[in-house]
Amino acid sequence: MNQWPDTRILDLLGIELPIIQGPMAGATNSSMVIATCNAGGLGSMPAAMLSTDQLREELKTIRQHTRRPINVNFFCHQPPAPDEQRAQDWKNLLQPYYQELGADFDAPTPVSNRAPFDNAACEVVEAFRPEVVSFHFGLPEKSLLDRVKATGAKVLSSATTVAEAVWLEQHGCDAIIAMGYEAGGHRGMFLSDDLSSQVGTFALVPQVVDAVKVPVIAAGGIADARGVAAAFMLGASAVQVGTAYLFTPEAKVSPSHHKALRTARESETAVTNVFTGRPARGILNRVMRELGPMSAKAPAFPLAGGALMPLRAKGEADFSNLWAGQAFTLGVELTTEALTRKLAEEGLARLPGRP
Ligand SMILES: Cc1cc2nc3c(=O)[nH]c(=O)nc-3n(C[C@H](O)[C@H](O)[C@H](O)COP(=O)(O)O)c2cc1C
């Protein structure tokens, strides 16, 4: 299928369909990546919640089952300075829940595990040489980025504003993921922490397209053919779709997340920092309603999550992050392979001038 009006991303990344399966730490494993790649899209393996050994295993499996280009995705936040007082204040705020659920308040607080891109992760990239490496929260320091680029990988990162897109282009990104406010999961924002000025996909994509020379990938709220066609009409060269892939059998979602995706109402997502310390969009639940959705007390990313872990173990849906984008009710039960093909075939058919 090569009649796409804009083939810049296809040519750059060596893929057949302009559909990028969004990396979803915790929900995407090798099976989703393999299925997307074999359908002709770009499968993205998220590394943020894996040890380097686990990542190596996943990449080995992926390379065994597909010869197509793959994307490996990393977070590149600065690890926070320890702040005992803030951690204790946060835990104290959760104390009534510990009491209600009978969780042990005095046990040591577990540590939440979202690792930034570092030397060890870079060695995995050097060993497996993924064709594409994508980052969230900006880019890693120059020496690490230079090593990634030296492997020949194309580098992508998310921009949530035009200023971030321009910054990413100036710092060496080969393409920009324009991540609108509709998107599920963590906001990729890194130059500003002002949520009130975050931009929706429909406004963000064409402004980013006008501001940068590199190709633009639209993300946020795209879950069916209408969204794919609209993204191309706005000037995008591909789409990155996350939430719609949560409905595939390859998605690793908890029973409560699975249920919430199918039973929540359209307007029931919000951007919250209570689960990790950074703003992320998920389906509204009890802890988001009662402590947030944004809380000034939440410790810095990713530390906020630790004190919630014992509560999650007791009352999962109320205290778990149920990441989802605003278009989640468009999700359909299809395999990853079928979804990837459907988005491309039906998206292409909706573009002007197609039969
Ligand atoms: C459950 C979930 C986890 C996510 N985890 C990551 C991640 O690890 N890295 C990343 O760059 N983006 C992550 N995202 C963002 C997606 O890759 C994608 O950009 C976003 O989902 C697109 O918007 P949509 O959800 O409206 O399709 C996540 C999204 C979801 C829903």
The ligand as an ORCA input file, in Angstrom:
! r2SCAN-3c Opt
* xyz 0 1
  C      -1.320      2.805     28.940
  C      -0.434      3.814     28.266
  C       0.936      3.796     28.527
  C       1.792      4.683     27.841
  N       3.149      4.593     28.068
  C       3.994      5.320     27.292
  C       5.401      5.090     27.357
  O       5.888      4.230     28.082
  N       6.186      5.858     26.563
  C       5.691      6.804     25.699
  O       6.470      7.463     25.005
  N       4.360      7.019     25.611
  C       3.518      6.287     26.368
  N       2.156      6.440     26.209
  C       1.661      7.343     25.147
  C       1.412      6.553     23.845
  O       2.594      5.995     23.333
  C       0.756      7.433     22.761
  O       1.558      8.538     22.430
  C      -0.611      7.915     23.197
  O      -1.316      6.859     23.786
  C      -1.383      8.459     21.997
  O      -2.647      8.935     22.378
  P      -3.969      7.990     22.453
  O      -3.862      7.285     23.752
  O      -5.106      8.958     22.438
  O      -3.942      7.072     21.280
  C       1.270      5.610     26.913
  C      -0.119      5.632     26.692
  C      -0.960      4.757     27.345
  C      -2.441      4.795     27.044
*
